[in-house]
Amino acid sequence: MEWEEEGSVDVSVLMFKTLSAVEREEDELVFVTDSGERYRMYHRQRCCESVTIEDIVGELTDLVGSPILMAEEVSNSTDPPLNRWNPDSYTWTFYKFATVKGYVTIRWYGESNGYYSESVDFAKVEG
């Protein structure tokens, strides 16, 4: 899907906004607010790296229809991945969201040779 990005923003921009939809396509999520704003969570892949959604705990539908009461990012690059080969560099990134309907944690895992980004992009988009 083609997007025109307005720029990177902190995930906390969703605080107190009400989502009308959360759309998932493989390793990309789009958060749509009831006012029509769209925010894209993804990773712009480059050589020698991999950043993917490892797990989603909770139901994304719990984020729809009620104001977002928690929206935060937490990272960890000190706990090694279990049952994997040892990459030169890795990062776990957790996105924690909550509404009165429930909690959702989106866990991303990135690994690289140490020269490329393992971060997740979060941007306001048009389109």
N, C-alpha and C positions, 0 to 999 in steps of 0.2 A: 504494500500500500504506500502511496506517495504522500509525504507530509511536508508541510512548510513549518519549520520550527521558529518560534518566537524567541526561544532561548531557554537555557537551563534554569530551573528553579528548585528550591528546597521542597521536599515532600510535605513539609508543614504548611505549605500554601493551601492544602486541602482542609485544614482545620476549620470547623464550623460550616463547611460547604456541604450541600446535600447532593449526592450522586444520583443520576438517573440511570446510569449503566456502568458496568465494568466489563470491557471486552478483552478476551484473551485469544491470541493467535501465536501458538508455540511459545517462544521466549520473549513475548512482548505483551504488555497490558496497556489498555487505554481507559482512562478514567474520565467519564463524561459527567459534568455537573448539570443540575437542573436549569442553570442559566445558559447552557450551551458551550461552556468552556471545555476544552479537551486537553488532557495531560497524558503524555506517553512515557511509559517506563520500559526501557529496552537497553541493549548494549550495542554500540556501533563496533562490529567485529573487525579486527585487523589480523595480520599475520601472527602466528605463534602465540595465540591466546584463545581462551574459550570462556565465555561467561553465559551461564544458563540459569533458568529457574529450576532450582533443585526440588522445592517442595512448597506447597501452599497449605497451611494449617488453618482450618476454618472455611467458611463458605463465603465466596466473593459476593454472593447475593445479600449477605448481611450488611454490606456496605452501601446498599442502594436504598434510597427512600427515607433515610434518617441522617441528621447532621453527623459529620465526622468529629468525634470527640478526642481521638488520639491519632496522630500521624507522625511517625518518627523513623529515623534510620539509625541502625547500629551495625558496626563492622567489627570483624575479628580476623586477624591474620596470624594468630598464634596457635590455635588448635588445629593440628593436622587433620586432613580428611581421612576418614576411615576407609579401609579396603580399596585404596587407590595407590597408584604409583606416586612417588614423591616429586611433584613439580618443583621448579626453581622458586616459584612464588605462587601464593594463593591467597584469596580473600573470601570470607563469608560476609554477605551483606543481608541484613534482616530489615524488612520494612514492616512495621507494626501499626495496624489500624484498628480503630474501635468505633462502634456506634452503640446505641442502646440495645441493638439487636444481637451484638456479638463482637468477638475479636477475630482478626485475620492477621496472620504472619506470613509474609512472602519471603522465602529464603532463596537467595541467589548464591551461586558458587562460581568464582572466577579463578582461573589459573593461567599462568604464562611463563615465559622464560625469564621474567623479571624486567624486561624492557618495555612491556606493553601494559596498557591499562586493564585492570580487573574490576573497574568500577561500573556501576549501573547508572545509566543516563535517565534523568527525569526532566522532561521539558514540556512547556506549554506549546501546543501546536494548533495550526489552522488546517481545516480540511477534513 
